Amino acid sequence: MTLDDYKELRELVAKFSDAEVGPIAAEIDEKGKIPTELIKKVAENGFMGSYVPEEYGGAGMDYMSYSILIEELSRGCASTGVLVSAHTSLATWPILQFGSEEQKKKYLPKLASGEWIGSFCLSEPNAGSDAGSLTTYAELKGDHYVINGTKNWITNGKEADLAIVFAKTEKTDNHKGMSVFIVETAWDGYEIQKAEDKLGIRGSSTTQIVLENVKVPKENLLGREKKGFSIGLATLDGGRIGIAAQALGIAEAAFRYAKKYSLERVQFGKPIADLQAIQFIIADMSTKIAASRLLIAEASRLKDLGQPYSKESAHAKVFAAESAMWITTKAIQVLGGNGYVREYPVERHFRDAKITEIYEGTSEVQRLVIAANELKDLR
């Protein structure tokens, strides 16, 4: 795609976000649910299968386009942005990358069209950043596996029709026995245990999932047995670009509102935008947003070229997430007392921003990834 293509895409998604997403973002936050009708509209616009090839029912775009899409949707509503992000990069991409041709033909058209929503089941009550310590177990019995275990913090948990489930096929105390399965959530034994009551992204469903004797056909093993850890790492590398784009969208929304407010709010006989203290905040916000966008673009570019991008995706996520937290905090400061009440959107942006420093790898984990890449050739 050309620069003009990216510009046209951004304008298209921004128009949709401003018309359909942003106006109901506060309602989504308050009710804790994304309307089914909005999800349907997102799907009808092709946003659920952005980089899925046309032969599997997708839009056939690239990862750069996907990043722009997530940024603009998240600017309107962070919950809507992460629904699409988790569905696309965590559930759809691993099938596209590691699935058999039969798996691709069976599942990708449903995911790309939005007929089915996807989720990613890796974390457990005692396995977060230490994914190798998961205890969910898949036992091979003839032509199927039987999976038992509990999964935590599952984005799209309520909506999901398909789950990418990580389980041990060999009982080890590390990651070496981990495998991955495509699980249809309608199968017997797959149950939503509870929905989390969260600080932010409240419209995005986050649930605990219990798998009790779930029978999974042998052909639904994704990739090869015991290769689950590498599949998980590769999936999360790409997913982090999406979360960085989500953080950028949140930051952009807070930035735009703070600028507008600073020009309208009059104190001491003039707009507060005339105060140097406010101008410095606006300048720093602008700089952090510009840097975040460039880091995301670089990680997306490398991924599209098929080159290593693990370090660059970590760069993008840690910087964009921490910038979003800083920008939303300062946006509240610009609004003063008004920034602290729900009548104004910046307190929602602040609450939404925090999770971007945590999920799909905490900021601390991103720094470990960056440091490992910087030092590996010197050891």
C-alpha positions as CSV (number, residue, x, y, z in Angstrom):
1,M,0.0,0.0,0.0
2,T,1.1,3.6,-0.7
3,L,1.1,6.5,1.7
4,D,-2.0,7.8,0.0
5,D,-3.7,4.5,0.6
6,Y,-2.8,4.7,4.3
7,K,-4.1,8.3,4.5
8,E,-7.3,7.3,2.8
9,L,-7.8,4.3,5.2
10,R,-7.2,6.5,8.2
11,E,-9.8,9.0,7.0
12,L,-12.3,6.3,6.4
13,V,-11.8,4.6,9.8
14,A,-11.7,8.0,11.6
15,K,-15.0,9.0,9.9
16,F,-16.6,5.7,11.1
17,S,-15.1,6.1,14.6
18,D,-16.4,9.7,14.9
19,A,-19.8,8.8,13.7
20,E,-20.5,5.4,15.2
21,V,-18.1,4.7,18.0
22,G,-17.1,7.9,19.8
23,P,-20.7,9.2,20.4
24,I,-21.6,6.1,22.5
25,A,-18.2,5.5,24.2
26,A,-19.4,6.9,27.5
27,E,-22.5,4.7,27.4
28,I,-20.3,1.7,26.6
29,D,-18.2,2.5,29.6
30,E,-21.1,3.0,31.9
31,K,-23.1,-0.1,30.9
32,G,-20.0,-2.3,30.6
33,K,-21.0,-3.7,27.2
34,I,-20.3,-3.0,23.5
35,P,-23.7,-3.0,21.7
36,T,-24.1,-6.0,19.3
37,E,-25.2,-3.5,16.7
38,L,-21.9,-1.7,16.8
39,I,-19.9,-5.0,16.6
40,K,-22.0,-5.8,13.5
41,K,-21.2,-2.4,11.9
42,V,-17.5,-2.9,12.6
43,A,-17.7,-6.3,10.9
44,E,-19.7,-5.0,7.9
45,N,-16.9,-2.5,7.3
46,G,-14.3,-5.3,7.0
47,F,-12.5,-4.3,10.2
48,M,-12.5,-7.8,11.7
49,G,-10.4,-9.3,9.0
50,S,-8.2,-6.4,7.9
51,Y,-5.0,-8.4,7.0
52,V,-6.6,-11.7,6.3
53,P,-6.0,-12.6,2.6
54,E,-9.0,-12.2,0.3
55,E,-9.0,-15.9,-0.4
56,Y,-10.1,-16.5,3.2
57,G,-12.7,-13.7,3.2
58,G,-10.5,-10.9,4.6
59,A,-9.7,-7.4,3.3
60,G,-6.2,-8.4,2.2
61,M,-4.5,-5.4,3.8
62,D,-1.2,-5.3,5.7
63,Y,-0.2,-4.9,9.3
64,M,0.4,-1.2,9.0
65,S,-3.2,-0.8,7.9
66,Y,-4.3,-2.8,10.9
67,S,-2.4,-0.6,13.3
68,I,-4.1,2.5,11.8
69,L,-7.4,0.8,12.2
70,I,-6.9,0.0,15.8
71,E,-5.6,3.4,16.6
72,E,-8.6,5.2,15.1
73,L,-11.2,2.8,16.7
74,S,-9.5,3.2,20.0
75,R,-9.6,6.9,19.7
76,G,-13.3,6.6,19.6
77,C,-13.6,3.9,22.3
78,A,-10.8,1.9,23.8
79,S,-13.1,-1.1,24.5
80,T,-14.1,-1.4,20.9
81,G,-10.5,-1.1,19.8
82,V,-9.3,-4.0,22.0
83,L,-12.2,-6.2,21.0
84,V,-11.0,-5.9,17.4
85,S,-7.4,-6.1,18.4
86,A,-7.7,-9.3,20.4
87,H,-9.9,-10.9,17.8
88,T,-7.6,-10.1,15.0
89,S,-4.0,-10.4,16.3
90,L,-4.5,-13.0,19.1
91,A,-7.1,-15.3,17.6
92,T,-7.1,-14.9,13.9
93,W,-3.4,-14.4,13.2
94,P,-2.1,-17.6,14.8
95,I,-4.5,-19.6,12.6
96,L,-3.3,-17.6,9.5
97,Q,0.3,-18.1,10.4
98,F,0.4,-21.7,11.9
99,G,-2.8,-23.3,10.8
100,S,-3.2,-26.1,8.3
101,E,-5.0,-25.3,5.0
102,E,-8.0,-27.1,6.3
103,Q,-8.0,-25.0,9.5
104,K,-7.7,-21.8,7.5
105,K,-10.5,-22.7,5.2
106,K,-12.8,-23.7,8.1
107,Y,-12.2,-20.8,10.5
108,L,-10.7,-17.8,8.8
109,P,-13.8,-16.8,6.8
110,K,-15.9,-16.8,9.9
111,L,-13.4,-14.7,11.8
112,A,-12.7,-12.3,9.0
113,S,-16.4,-11.6,8.4
114,G,-17.1,-11.1,12.1
115,E,-19.6,-13.9,12.1
116,W,-17.4,-15.4,14.8
117,I,-15.5,-13.5,17.5
118,G,-12.1,-14.9,18.7
119,S,-10.3,-15.0,22.0
120,F,-6.9,-16.0,23.3
121,C,-6.7,-18.3,26.3
122,L,-3.1,-18.3,27.7
123,S,-3.1,-16.7,31.2
124,E,-4.2,-18.7,34.3
125,P,-4.7,-17.9,37.9
126,N,-1.1,-18.7,38.6
127,A,0.4,-18.2,35.2
128,G,0.6,-14.6,33.9
129,S,4.0,-13.3,32.7
130,D,5.4,-16.8,33.6
131,A,3.4,-18.5,30.9
132,G,5.5,-21.7,31.2
133,S,3.9,-22.5,34.6
134,L,0.4,-23.0,33.2
135,T,-1.4,-26.2,34.4
136,T,-4.1,-26.6,31.9
137,Y,-3.6,-30.1,30.5
138,A,-4.7,-31.7,27.2
139,E,-4.7,-35.5,27.2
140,L,-4.7,-37.4,23.8
141,K,-7.4,-40.1,23.7
142,G,-7.6,-41.7,20.3
143,D,-8.8,-39.2,17.7
144,H,-9.3,-36.3,20.2
145,Y,-7.8,-34.4,23.1
146,V,-9.5,-33.9,26.5
147,I,-8.7,-30.5,28.0
148,N,-9.0,-29.5,31.6
149,G,-8.0,-26.2,33.2
150,T,-8.8,-22.6,34.1
151,K,-8.0,-19.5,32.1
152,N,-8.0,-15.9,33.5
153,W,-8.2,-12.4,32.0
154,I,-9.7,-13.6,28.7
155,T,-10.6,-10.6,26.4
156,N,-13.8,-11.2,24.4
157,G,-14.6,-13.9,26.8
158,K,-18.4,-13.4,26.6
159,E,-18.5,-12.8,22.9
160,A,-16.1,-15.5,21.7
161,D,-17.2,-18.3,19.4
162,L,-13.6,-19.5,19.0
163,A,-10.7,-19.6,21.5
164,I,-7.0,-20.2,21.0
165,V,-6.3,-22.4,24.0
166,F,-2.8,-23.1,25.4
167,A,-2.4,-26.4,27.3
168,K,0.3,-28.8,28.3
169,T,0.4,-32.0,26.4
170,E,3.3,-33.2,28.6
171,K,3.3,-32.4,32.3
172,T,6.5,-30.3,32.7
173,D,7.5,-27.6,35.1
174,N,8.4,-25.3,32.2
175,H,7.1,-24.2,28.8
176,K,8.5,-27.2,26.8
177,G,5.3,-29.3,27.0
178,M,3.0,-26.5,25.8
179,S,0.7,-27.0,22.8
180,V,-2.1,-24.9,21.2
181,F,-5.6,-25.8,20.2
182,I,-8.4,-24.2,18.3
183,V,-11.5,-24.6,20.5
184,E,-15.1,-23.8,19.6
185,T,-16.7,-22.3,22.7
186,A,-20.0,-24.0,22.0
187,W,-18.4,-27.4,22.8
188,D,-19.5,-29.2,26.0
189,G,-17.3,-28.3,29.0
190,Y,-16.3,-24.8,27.9
191,E,-17.8,-22.5,30.5
192,I,-17.6,-18.8,31.4
193,Q,-17.0,-18.8,35.2
194,K,-17.1,-15.0,35.9
195,A,-16.8,-11.6,34.3
196,E,-14.3,-9.2,35.8
197,D,-15.4,-5.7,37.1
198,K,-12.5,-3.6,35.8
199,L,-11.1,-0.1,36.2
200,G,-11.1,0.7,32.5
201,I,-12.0,-0.7,29.1
202,R,-15.2,-1.6,30.8
203,G,-17.1,-2.4,27.6
204,S,-14.6,-5.1,26.8
205,S,-15.6,-8.4,28.4
206,T,-12.8,-9.9,30.5
207,T,-13.7,-13.4,31.9
208,Q,-12.4,-16.4,33.6
209,I,-12.9,-19.6,31.5
210,V,-13.2,-23.1,32.9
211,L,-12.5,-26.1,30.6
212,E,-13.9,-29.3,32.0
213,N,-13.3,-32.4,29.9
214,V,-13.6,-30.4,26.7
215,K,-13.2,-32.8,23.7
216,V,-11.1,-31.2,21.0
217,P,-10.6,-33.1,17.7
218,K,-7.0,-34.1,17.0
219,E,-7.2,-32.0,13.8
220,N,-7.7,-28.9,15.9
221,L,-4.2,-29.0,17.2
222,L,-2.6,-25.7,16.0
223,G,0.9,-26.4,14.6
224,R,2.8,-29.2,16.2
225,E,2.6,-30.6,19.7
226,K,4.9,-29.0,22.2
227,K,5.5,-25.9,20.0
228,G,3.0,-23.8,21.8
229,F,5.4,-21.6,23.6
230,S,7.0,-20.4,20.3
231,I,3.5,-19.9,18.8
232,G,2.5,-17.8,21.9
233,L,5.6,-15.6,21.7
234,A,5.2,-15.0,18.0
235,T,1.5,-14.2,18.5
236,L,2.2,-11.8,21.3
237,D,4.9,-10.0,19.4
238,G,2.3,-9.0,16.8
239,G,-0.4,-8.4,19.4
240,R,1.8,-5.9,21.2
241,I,1.7,-3.7,18.1
242,G,-2.0,-3.7,18.4
243,I,-2.0,-2.7,22.0
244,A,0.5,0.1,21.3
245,A,-1.9,1.3,18.6
246,Q,-4.7,1.2,21.2
247,A,-2.7,3.2,23.6
248,L,-1.9,5.7,20.9
249,G,-5.6,6.1,20.1
250,I,-6.4,6.7,23.8
251,A,-3.7,9.2,24.1
252,E,-4.8,11.0,20.9
253,A,-8.4,11.3,22.2
254,A,-7.2,12.8,25.5
255,F,-4.8,15.1,23.7
256,R,-7.5,16.5,21.4
257,Y,-9.9,17.1,24.2
258,A,-7.2,18.8,26.4
259,K,-6.3,21.1,23.5
260,K,-9.9,22.1,22.8
261,Y,-10.6,22.7,26.5
262,S,-7.4,24.8,27.0
263,L,-8.7,27.2,24.2
264,E,-12.2,27.4,25.7
265,R,-11.4,27.6,29.4
266,V,-10.8,31.2,30.5
267,Q,-8.9,32.1,33.7
268,F,-7.4,35.5,34.7
269,G,-9.1,37.0,31.6
270,K,-7.6,34.8,28.9
271,P,-7.7,31.2,27.7
272,I,-5.5,28.8,29.7
273,A,-3.8,27.9,26.4
274,D,-2.0,31.2,26.7
275,L,-0.3,30.0,29.8
276,Q,3.2,28.7,29.3
277,A,2.7,25.9,31.8
278,I,-0.2,24.6,29.6
279,Q,1.7,25.1,26.4
280,F,4.6,23.0,27.7
281,I,2.1,20.2,28.5
282,I,0.6,20.4,25.0
283,A,4.0,20.3,23.4
284,D,5.1,17.3,25.4
285,M,1.8,15.5,24.6
286,S,2.3,16.2,20.9
287,T,5.9,14.9,21.0
288,K,5.0,11.6,22.8
289,I,2.2,11.0,20.4
290,A,4.4,11.6,17.3
291,A,7.1,9.3,18.7
292,S,4.6,6.6,19.6
293,R,3.2,6.7,16.1
294,L,6.6,6.3,14.5
295,L,7.6,3.4,16.7
296,I,4.3,1.6,15.8
297,A,4.9,2.3,12.2
298,E,8.4,0.9,12.3
299,A,7.3,-2.3,14.1
300,S,4.5,-2.7,11.6
301,R,6.8,-2.1,8.6
302,L,9.2,-4.8,9.8
303,K,6.4,-7.3,10.3
304,D,5.0,-6.6,6.9
305,L,8.4,-7.2,5.4
306,G,8.8,-10.5,7.2
307,Q,11.8,-9.3,9.2
308,P,12.4,-9.7,12.9
309,Y,10.4,-7.2,14.9
310,S,10.2,-8.5,18.5
311,K,12.4,-5.7,19.9
312,E,10.6,-3.1,17.8
313,S,7.1,-4.2,19.0
314,A,8.3,-4.0,22.6
315,H,9.7,-0.5,21.9
316,A,6.3,0.5,20.5
317,K,4.2,-1.0,23.3
318,V,6.2,0.2,26.3
319,F,6.6,3.7,24.9
320,A,3.1,4.1,23.7
321,A,1.5,2.6,26.8
322,E,3.6,4.8,29.2
323,S,3.0,7.8,27.0
324,A,-0.7,7.2,27.1
325,M,-0.7,7.0,30.9
326,W,1.3,10.3,31.1
327,I,-0.8,12.1,28.5
328,T,-4.1,11.1,30.1
329,T,-2.8,12.1,33.5
330,K,-1.8,15.5,32.2
331,A,-5.1,15.9,30.3
332,I,-6.9,15.6,33.7
333,Q,-4.5,18.2,35.0
334,V,-5.3,20.6,32.2
335,L,-9.0,20.3,33.0
336,G,-8.4,20.6,36.7
337,G,-11.4,19.6,38.8
338,N,-13.4,19.1,35.7
339,G,-11.0,16.4,34.6
340,Y,-11.8,14.3,37.7
341,V,-15.5,14.0,37.0
342,R,-17.3,11.7,34.5
343,E,-19.0,14.6,32.8
344,Y,-15.8,15.0,30.9
345,P,-14.1,12.1,28.9
346,V,-10.5,12.4,30.1
347,E,-11.1,10.5,33.3
348,R,-12.3,7.6,31.1
349,H,-9.3,7.9,28.9
350,F,-7.1,7.8,32.1
351,R,-8.8,4.6,33.3
352,D,-8.6,3.0,29.8
353,A,-4.9,3.8,29.4
354,K,-3.7,1.9,32.5
355,I,-4.3,-1.6,31.1
356,T,-2.1,-0.9,28.1
357,E,0.9,-1.0,30.5
358,I,-0.2,-4.5,31.7
359,Y,-1.8,-6.8,29.2
360,E,-0.1,-8.6,26.4
361,G,3.1,-8.2,28.4
362,T,3.7,-5.7,31.2
363,S,6.0,-2.7,30.6
364,E,8.6,-4.6,32.7
365,V,8.4,-7.6,30.4
366,Q,8.8,-5.3,27.4
367,R,12.0,-3.9,28.9
368,L,13.3,-7.5,29.4
369,V,12.6,-8.2,25.7
370,I,14.4,-5.1,24.6
371,A,17.4,-5.7,26.8
372,A,17.7,-9.4,25.7
373,N,17.7,-8.3,22.1
374,E,20.3,-5.6,22.7
375,L,22.6,-7.9,24.6
376,K,22.3,-11.2,22.8
377,D,25.0,-10.6,20.3
378,L,27.5,-9.4,22.9
379,R,27.3,-12.4,25.2
